[in-house]
Amino acid sequence: MDNNNDDDYSLDDEDDGSNRDQIIGKIFFSKYKAIKKLGEGSFGKVYKAEYNGDYYAIKMESKSKEQGLLELEATIMSYLKGPNIPYIKSYGYSGDFNVLVMQLLDKSLEDLINKYNTFSIKTVAILGYQMVNILQYIHDRHIIHRDIKPDNFVMGALEDNAKLYILDFGLAKKYRSSRTLVQYPYVKKKKLTGTARYASIHALEAYEQSRRDDLESVGYVLMYFLRGNLPWQGLKVRSKEDRYKKILEKKKEISSQDLCKEFPHEFFEYVDYTKNLEYEENPDYDFLRKKFLDVLKGLNEELDYIYDWTTKSDLKKRRNKISRENSENEIEGEGEGDGENEEEKEQKDLESNNHDQLDRINTRNIKRNDTQENVRDKEVERRNERVGERGEDKVESVCCIM
């Protein structure tokens, strides 16, 4: 599957047709009022919503769609629950839609690269450092993303503007058993899962993916930011299958060194390392992080999270947040440590409660060759029927979210 849809939840996106949109003004789960359309794709639609003076993103997919990716996405996001994962407020059924209510973020990296054409080496190094951190966090929890692209990395909003978030877990899956840590078999599949432009070579060959494929895709994303384009863009093709084939040929043909020429050698070393990882090999995340720190050192720069688009207003918001957090920490005093223990316990309980659900979803995907159109199985269809019988609007959550 080639997923090239916009999935970013921007505060600033305009929607000239919002007055004619029947969703605008509707209230979901008796709380969240849709006030502005933010995006649309094959997955469905995304709206900005308001409740009690706070703003959220509502992601919706029609219940009539066969792929049913939103349930999987809600389950995985609630399981991961991390600092660079948007938090979820609710997931459930409302009218004709599956609805996911989540944290509202700002612009995606795709929005920003479209505005700036290229990013500075410093900005790309800081982004790369965070991407490796994010992927290690996800991978350590037995999940691979499988659709790494600029659209799916989004900057935090307001006081959170220094932080990079990752979105769209509709194609994510477990790559190993959470109990034995044994990876699932390396098999040939029927179709590409992900976005061809940034997909790894093995993914384009339709092989089962693992941690290495996410990391290799990051390398292509970073080079896209530095170069403004990739050598396999704009190829003349007659069909989608032909395009996949030519992109694969071009990716195999061009060396990592040629791809990264004119930029610090650490970028070549990153791409080369990730392309040569074995399927079950544990990536050296520390080694990869150090590459980006070395780039910054060579520029006489620091990891200060000041990007090409960072404004004085952004910095002021960050300082206000730090000042407020410091004040809160002083008030909490000795009780701070106990709070952290409670948070760790909550996270462990959440992971434990979701292991079985993720295993069931993963088994489902393996049996069905993991193609997008077959993610939803008969069990979910039966549940939809039961929900419809007892009144769809009354069901707010079907996953362990809150």
GICORLIN-V279453 format. One record per run of one state. SS is the DSSP state (alpha for helix, beta for strand, coil for the rest). FROM is the first residue (numbers start at 0). TO is the last residue. Records with the same first field share a line. If there is no record, write none. Layout:
# GICORLIN-V279453
SS: FROM-TO  FROM-TO
This chain:
# GICORLIN-V279453
coil: 0-0  2-16  20-25  28-30  41-42  51-52  62-67  80-83  85-86  94-95  103-106  116-119  140-141  144-148  155-156  160-162  166-171  174-174  176-181  183-186  188-192  194-199  204-205  207-209  227-238  253-254  259-263  275-283  298-310  367-370  374-376  390-390  394-401
beta: 1-1  26-27  31-40  43-50  53-61  84-84  87-93  96-102  107-107  142-143  152-154  163-165  172-173  175-175  182-182  187-187  193-193  206-206
alpha: 17-19  68-79  108-115  120-139  149-151  157-159  200-203  210-226  239-252  255-258  264-274  284-297  311-366  371-373  377-389  391-393
